[in-house]
């Protein structure tokens, strides 16, 4: 039985459906690479603002004018904070453990759009049935434009309003996520 669900869109940003115990599996970032990863996130966010301020941007991408400005850095910190909280609760300090993370931090802070953008930019890759943090080899204006265009294309209708046609986020009930995380840690 497939328990994965897909995110839907409502309002100004992606909103998660009303699901209790909304969890994702995520691999804890390796400590030495965390600073590099976070710097790349900041770089991607800065490139977005540069691209958006470009003179030809509104002419070439009119549908992105209404797309909300992302807060990629804040979302990345929220994800890492959730991972570190989970690691402390488990009392373990292994660099590559998979954890069942309560995804309410994304819902409460409105970071659903940012999470999908980070995934599309390559900061979160899907491995088996969990997310693994990754450092993209390069981030440039062209890539940022393409990713934002692609995400906006899936999220915005012709009038610039957010639609329900969004890419998914892998999530599952808490018990299933914890069981899968435990299985991965035993490997």
KOLMI-335899 format. One record per residue (C-alpha): x, y, z; residue in one letter. Coordinates in pm, whole numbers, padded with zeros to 5 digits, always signed. Each point is the difference from the previous one (the first is absolute). Example, Ala and Ser with C-alpha at 12.3 -4.5 7.8 and 13.67 -1.06 7.14 Angstrom:
BEGIN
+01230-00450+00780a+00137+00344-00066s
***
This chain:
BEGIN
+00000+00000+00000x+00146+00336-00102x-00020+00246+00287x+00176+00286-00173x-00205+00310-00050x+00033+00300-00224x-00005+00361+00108x-00280+00227-00118x-00002+00373-00052x-00220+00258+00169x+00044+00368+00071x+00326+00185-00049x+00234-00295+00042x-00014-00374-00009x-00204-00130+00289x+00013-00349+00134x-00324-00195+00023x-00138-00046+00352x+00193-00313+00092x+00090-00094+00355x+00346-00138+00066x+00132+00141-00326x+00357-00136-00032x+00278-00035-00255x+00312-00213+00014x+00317+00202-00025x+00367-00081+00026x+00190+00215+00247x+00253+00226-00176x+00362-00087+00053x+00141+00255+00240x+00308+00107-00202x-00217+00070-00305x-00275+00188+00180x+00163+00343-00037x+00062-00057-00372x-00359-00115-00045x-00139+00303+00179x+00225+00240-00196x-00129-00151-00326x-00358+00052+00121x+00079+00367+00070x+00164+00028-00342x-00313-00140-00170x-00223+00242+00189x+00221+00297-00096x-00002-00111-00363x-00379-00010+00003x-00016+00362+00115x+00256+00101-00265x-00196-00180-00270x-00327+00152+00113x+00143+00353-00007x+00132-00044-00355x-00157+00239-00247x-00128-00265-00241x-00131-00229+00271x-00358+00131+00009x-00019-00007-00380x+00129-00355-00037x-00158-00153+00310x-00318+00198+00076x-00149-00292+00195x+00292+00014+00248x-00073+00359+00097x-00279-00124+00229x+00204-00294+00132x+00082+00064+00369x+00363+00080+00082x+00157-00313+00146x+00169-00019+00336x+00232-00286-00083x+00250+00076+00276x-00270+00004+00269x-00148-00325-00130x+00342-00168-00006x+00065+00105+00360x-00343-00131+00104x+00072-00336-00163x+00341-00031+00166x-00146+00108+00333x-00266-00271-00027x+00268-00256-00086x+00217+00105+00294x-00297-00009+00238x-00077-00354-00115x+00364-00103+00040x+00007+00136+00356x-00324-00179+00087x+00143-00326-00132x+00324+00060+00191x+00211-00107-00294x+00269+00186-00190x+00053-00192-00321x+00068+00211-00308x-00217-00194-00242x-00309-00107+00190x-00346+00023-00150x-00260+00161+00225x-00377+00025-00004x-00048+00376+00013x-00325+00165+00103x-00062+00220-00302x-00224+00244+00188x+00293+00247+00011x-00052+00046-00374x-00375+00033+00032x+00010+00238+00297x+00257+00233-00154x-00137-00013-00355x+00315-00159-00147x-00170-00253-00227x+00089+00199-00313x+00360+00043+00117x+00037-00371+00073x-00112-00086-00354x+00234+00264-00146x+00293-00136+00203x-00088-00350-00119x-00014+00116-00363x+00331+00189+00034x+00164-00322+00124x+00038+00076+00372x-00226-00294+00087x+00020-00310-00214x-00235-00292+00023x+00171-00326+00086x-00224-00305+00034x-00283+00145+00212x+00182+00280+00184x+00165+00333-00064x+00374+00034+00011x+00167+00337+00025x+00235+00071-00287x+00222+00285-00110x-00071+00091-00362x+00320+00018-00205x-00089+00340-00136x-00273+00258+00037x-00026+00275-00259x-00260+00248-00123x-00107-00224-00285x-00066-00298+00230x-00185+00218+00251x-00215+00145-00280x-00081-00344-00137x-00090-00148+00339x-00215+00293+00107x-00168+00002-00339x-00069-00375+00022x-00134+00016+00355x-00211+00307-00079x-00129-00170-00314x-00130-00287+00213x-00137+00234+00265x-00143+00307-00174x-00297+00020-00233x-00039+00244-00291x-00115+00280+00231x+00301-00037+00228x-00198-00172+00276x+00135-00311+00166x-00160-00322-00121x-00025-00353+00133x+00231-00141-00269x+00312-00034+00212x+00286-00248+00015x-00014-00224+00304x+00183-00031+00325x+00051-00350+00136x-00172-00019+00332x-00159-00269+00210x-00160-00063+00339x+00230+00024+00302x-00003-00373+00082x+00093-00098-00355x+00274+00265-00019x+00149-00108+00333x-00005-00368-00102x+00174+00077-00329x+00256+00224+00171x+00074-00277+00250x+00042-00248-00286x+00245+00232-00180x+00201+00056+00319x+00031-00378+00043x+00155-00041-00346x
***
